[in-house]
Amino acid sequence: MAEHTGKQGIDVSYHNGTIDWKKVRESVEFAIIRAGYGRSKMDKCFINNITGAQKAGLETGVYWFIYAKDAAQAVENAKKCEECIKDYKDKITMGVWADWEYSSDQRNPQTKESRTKIVRAFCDYMKSRGYEAGIYTNLDYLKNKYDNIDGYPLWIAMYSSYKEGYNPVMRQYTSKGSVPGISGNVDRNIYYGNQPVQPTQRGIVKMGSRGADVIFLQQRLAAKGYGVGAVDGIFGIKTLEAVKIYQTENGLAADGIVGPKTWETLE
């Protein structure tokens, strides 16, 4: 197995409610903010979110949820996106992302060829206006629903673990994360940039540890049926209890410390 290390961040929309960006800044480095959707709709929390995030010192990017029947309408989506974000252009350092998802297909069914033309048209327009543009997607779309989208940065939803054969700029690794300053679940992301894939070398984690290794630990335990509470990258009491139970049931020293032997059984 291989993995990257990189910056920690979130992506948000109005569904995340009112956000305390000063608190958010204590635990993440960037935010990808929904600017809007379709050919005419700005996200109703976009202005508050992008100004709050930038004022708090977070790096920011934006995404646009595309509804389009063809490439021409994709360009109309892009033009509306540009209209919404133009006042913040100089501070958008984490890209503009084309977001085509299952509900996009439900509204406007597409073939591989037409769907690919749509996201390319959106990205090409944004690039022509001076923005770095890429595609948000998942493994199902990459394998089954797109033709060639090489040449565009990828932001991929991969929730269990990093999978070989892909080279995303950014990975959304959970939809059930948490950070101070946001009520309820929030999407968590790791930004890799152009870093090469490195062999995984998990560190020792224990009560009080934080970070990507703890998130991976929580994900693996949850997948095996051990309750860890929130998958939030914070090694708290619920994670400690789950680790001890797991260690006991797998013939390991039940000390609550996750070192090489425990990692070996989990991975």
VOKE-89366 format. One line per field, with one value per residue (C-alpha): residue number from 1; residue in one letter; y, x, z. Coordinates in nm, 2 decimals. Example, Ala and Ser with C-alpha at 12.3 -4.5 7.8 and 13.67 -1.06 7.14 Angstrom:
2
num = 1,2
residuo = a,s
v = -0.45,-0.11
u = 1.23,1.37
w = 0.78,0.71
// end
This chain:
267
num = 1,2,3,4,5,6,7,8,9,10,11,12,13,14,15,16,17,18,19,20,21,22,23,24,25,26,27,28,29,30,31,32,33,34,35,36,37,38,39,40,41,42,43,44,45,46,47,48,49,50,51,52,53,54,55,56,57,58,59,60,61,62,63,64,65,66,67,68,69,70,71,72,73,74,75,76,77,78,79,80,81,82,83,84,85,86,87,88,89,90,91,92,93,94,95,96,97,98,99,100,101,102,103,104,105,106,107,108,109,110,111,112,113,114,115,116,117,118,119,120,121,122,123,124,125,126,127,128,129,130,131,132,133,134,135,136,137,138,139,140,141,142,143,144,145,146,147,148,149,150,151,152,153,154,155,156,157,158,159,160,161,162,163,164,165,166,167,168,169,170,171,172,173,174,175,176,177,178,179,180,181,182,183,184,185,186,187,188,189,190,191,192,193,194,195,196,197,198,199,200,201,202,203,204,205,206,207,208,209,210,211,212,213,214,215,216,217,218,219,220,221,222,223,224,225,226,227,228,229,230,231,232,233,234,235,236,237,238,239,240,241,242,243,244,245,246,247,248,249,250,251,252,253,254,255,256,257,258,259,260,261,262,263,264,265,266,267
residuo = m,a,e,h,t,g,k,q,g,i,d,v,s,y,h,n,g,t,i,d,w,k,k,v,r,e,s,v,e,f,a,i,i,r,a,g,y,g,r,s,k,m,d,k,c,f,i,n,n,i,t,g,a,q,k,a,g,l,e,t,g,v,y,w,f,i,y,a,k,d,a,a,q,a,v,e,n,a,k,k,c,e,e,c,i,k,d,y,k,d,k,i,t,m,g,v,w,a,d,w,e,y,s,s,d,q,r,n,p,q,t,k,e,s,r,t,k,i,v,r,a,f,c,d,y,m,k,s,r,g,y,e,a,g,i,y,t,n,l,d,y,l,k,n,k,y,d,n,i,d,g,y,p,l,w,i,a,m,y,s,s,y,k,e,g,y,n,p,v,m,r,q,y,t,s,k,g,s,v,p,g,i,s,g,n,v,d,r,n,i,y,y,g,n,q,p,v,q,p,t,q,r,g,i,v,k,m,g,s,r,g,a,d,v,i,f,l,q,q,r,l,a,a,k,g,y,g,v,g,a,v,d,g,i,f,g,i,k,t,l,e,a,v,k,i,y,q,t,e,n,g,l,a,a,d,g,i,v,g,p,k,t,w,e,t,l,e
v = 0.00,0.36,0.69,1.06,1.32,1.67,1.96,1.90,2.07,2.06,2.13,2.31,2.45,2.61,2.26,2.30,2.60,2.89,2.83,2.98,3.01,3.12,2.79,2.60,2.75,2.58,2.24,2.27,2.47,2.51,2.51,2.43,2.62,2.56,2.88,2.75,2.52,2.51,2.81,3.07,2.98,3.11,2.90,3.12,3.09,3.14,3.50,3.45,3.13,3.26,3.59,3.42,3.15,3.40,3.64,3.36,3.29,2.97,2.89,2.87,2.70,2.67,2.41,2.44,2.17,2.13,2.08,2.08,1.89,1.96,2.13,2.46,2.46,2.36,2.69,2.87,2.70,2.82,3.18,3.19,3.05,3.32,3.59,3.46,3.42,3.71,3.94,3.67,3.56,3.67,3.47,3.15,2.95,2.59,2.58,2.58,2.24,2.10,1.88,1.64,1.38,1.13,1.39,1.57,1.26,1.21,1.55,1.53,1.17,1.15,0.91,0.87,1.09,1.37,1.37,1.41,1.70,1.87,1.87,1.95,2.25,2.38,2.35,2.49,2.80,2.86,2.81,3.06,3.31,3.26,3.01,2.67,2.42,2.06,1.78,1.64,1.28,0.93,0.59,0.48,0.78,0.74,0.37,0.37,0.71,0.92,0.89,1.04,1.33,1.32,1.67,1.79,1.79,1.54,1.57,1.22,1.08,0.77,0.69,0.36,0.42,0.55,0.33,0.27,0.37,0.72,1.04,1.29,1.64,1.62,1.34,1.36,1.08,1.11,1.27,1.22,1.42,1.69,2.01,2.27,2.55,2.34,2.16,1.80,1.61,1.78,1.65,1.62,1.64,1.60,1.81,1.63,1.87,1.72,1.51,1.16,0.85,0.72,0.38,0.40,0.43,0.47,0.63,0.53,0.68,0.69,0.89,1.25,1.19,1.38,1.37,1.15,0.83,0.86,0.91,0.60,0.41,0.52,0.43,0.08,0.01,0.14,-0.08,-0.38,-0.30,-0.12,0.20,0.49,0.78,1.05,0.99,1.31,1.25,1.29,1.00,1.04,0.81,0.63,0.55,0.44,0.20,0.06,0.01,-0.18,-0.41,-0.47,-0.55,-0.79,-0.97,-1.01,-1.14,-0.82,-0.63,-0.43,-0.11,0.13,0.22,0.16,0.06,-0.17,-0.49,-0.34,-0.15,-0.48,-0.65,-0.34,-0.29
u = 0.00,0.12,0.00,0.09,0.14,0.02,-0.20,-0.52,-0.84,-1.21,-1.48,-1.80,-2.13,-2.44,-2.53,-2.26,-2.44,-2.27,-1.90,-1.66,-1.36,-1.12,-1.18,-1.16,-0.82,-0.68,-0.70,-0.69,-0.49,-0.73,-1.10,-1.26,-1.59,-1.89,-1.95,-2.28,-2.45,-2.61,-2.63,-2.77,-2.73,-2.47,-2.44,-2.62,-2.33,-2.05,-1.97,-1.97,-1.76,-1.49,-1.45,-1.45,-1.20,-0.96,-0.98,-0.89,-0.58,-0.69,-0.59,-0.90,-1.04,-1.39,-1.60,-1.90,-2.18,-2.26,-2.60,-2.58,-2.73,-2.42,-2.09,-2.25,-2.45,-2.13,-1.97,-2.28,-2.21,-1.85,-1.95,-2.18,-1.90,-1.66,-1.92,-1.95,-1.58,-1.42,-1.38,-1.18,-0.96,-0.63,-0.68,-0.81,-0.49,-0.64,-0.81,-1.16,-1.31,-1.57,-1.81,-2.03,-2.20,-2.49,-2.76,-2.61,-2.67,-3.02,-3.12,-2.93,-2.83,-2.51,-2.28,-1.91,-1.83,-2.08,-2.00,-1.63,-1.70,-1.90,-1.64,-1.37,-1.57,-1.61,-1.24,-1.13,-1.34,-1.21,-0.85,-0.91,-1.01,-0.68,-0.79,-0.63,-0.91,-0.96,-1.22,-1.37,-1.47,-1.48,-1.34,-1.67,-1.67,-1.30,-1.34,-1.69,-1.83,-1.55,-1.34,-0.99,-0.96,-0.58,-0.43,-0.67,-0.58,-0.80,-0.96,-1.08,-1.32,-1.14,-1.28,-1.12,-0.75,-0.53,-0.55,-0.26,-0.28,-0.42,-0.23,-0.48,-0.37,-0.62,-0.81,-1.14,-1.09,-1.42,-1.76,-1.80,-1.51,-1.53,-1.34,-1.39,-1.60,-1.84,-2.15,-2.20,-2.01,-1.78,-1.58,-1.21,-0.94,-0.57,-0.38,-0.09,0.01,0.29,0.44,0.54,0.37,0.58,0.57,0.35,0.53,0.27,0.39,0.31,-0.02,-0.18,-0.42,-0.39,-0.24,-0.38,-0.35,-0.37,-0.25,-0.52,-0.78,-0.66,-0.67,-1.03,-1.14,-0.99,-1.14,-1.48,-1.46,-1.39,-1.69,-1.52,-1.69,-1.46,-1.71,-1.63,-1.36,-1.19,-0.82,-0.82,-0.72,-0.97,-1.13,-1.36,-1.08,-0.87,-1.14,-1.18,-0.81,-0.79,-1.08,-0.93,-0.59,-0.75,-0.95,-0.65,-0.40,-0.20,-0.09,-0.40,-0.20,-0.40,-0.08,-0.08,0.26,0.41,0.24,-0.11,-0.06,0.04,-0.29,-0.50,-0.35
w = 0.00,-0.06,0.06,0.04,0.31,0.25,0.37,0.57,0.46,0.43,0.16,0.25,0.12,0.28,0.41,0.67,0.83,1.00,1.03,1.29,1.06,1.34,1.51,1.18,1.12,1.43,1.27,0.89,0.63,0.35,0.25,-0.09,-0.09,-0.31,-0.52,-0.66,-0.91,-1.25,-1.48,-1.24,-0.87,-0.62,-0.30,-0.05,0.20,-0.06,0.02,0.40,0.36,0.13,0.31,0.65,0.54,0.38,0.67,0.90,0.69,0.52,0.16,-0.05,-0.36,-0.50,-0.66,-0.89,-0.90,-1.27,-1.42,-1.80,-2.09,-2.32,-2.34,-2.43,-2.11,-1.92,-2.04,-1.91,-1.57,-1.59,-1.68,-1.38,-1.16,-1.29,-1.21,-0.85,-0.78,-0.98,-0.67,-0.50,-0.79,-0.65,-0.33,-0.48,-0.46,-0.44,-0.78,-0.93,-0.95,-1.18,-0.98,-1.18,-0.97,-0.98,-0.94,-1.24,-1.44,-1.30,-1.42,-1.76,-1.85,-2.04,-2.22,-2.14,-2.44,-2.36,-1.99,-2.06,-2.30,-2.03,-1.76,-2.02,-2.14,-1.79,-1.71,-2.04,-2.00,-1.64,-1.76,-2.04,-1.77,-1.58,-1.32,-1.24,-1.30,-1.23,-1.19,-0.87,-0.91,-0.76,-0.87,-1.03,-1.26,-1.34,-1.42,-1.58,-1.67,-1.82,-2.13,-2.13,-1.88,-1.87,-1.84,-1.57,-1.20,-1.01,-0.68,-0.60,-0.33,-0.19,0.15,0.26,0.17,-0.11,-0.41,-0.65,-1.01,-0.95,-0.90,-0.75,-0.66,-0.37,-0.20,-0.01,0.25,0.45,0.44,0.82,0.96,1.22,1.30,1.57,1.43,1.23,1.36,1.24,0.98,0.73,0.43,0.50,0.24,0.20,-0.06,-0.22,-0.49,-0.71,-0.43,-0.54,-0.38,-0.10,0.08,0.38,0.71,0.98,1.30,1.65,1.76,2.10,2.32,2.23,1.88,1.58,1.20,0.90,1.07,1.33,1.05,0.88,1.21,1.27,0.92,0.95,1.29,1.18,0.87,1.09,1.32,1.61,1.71,1.72,1.73,1.48,1.21,1.29,1.32,1.70,1.92,2.20,2.45,2.21,1.97,2.27,2.38,2.03,1.99,2.32,2.23,1.89,2.03,2.29,2.02,1.79,2.04,2.08,2.39,2.49,2.57,2.35,2.16,1.79,1.68,1.40,1.52,1.54,1.21,1.04,1.14,1.05,0.70
// end
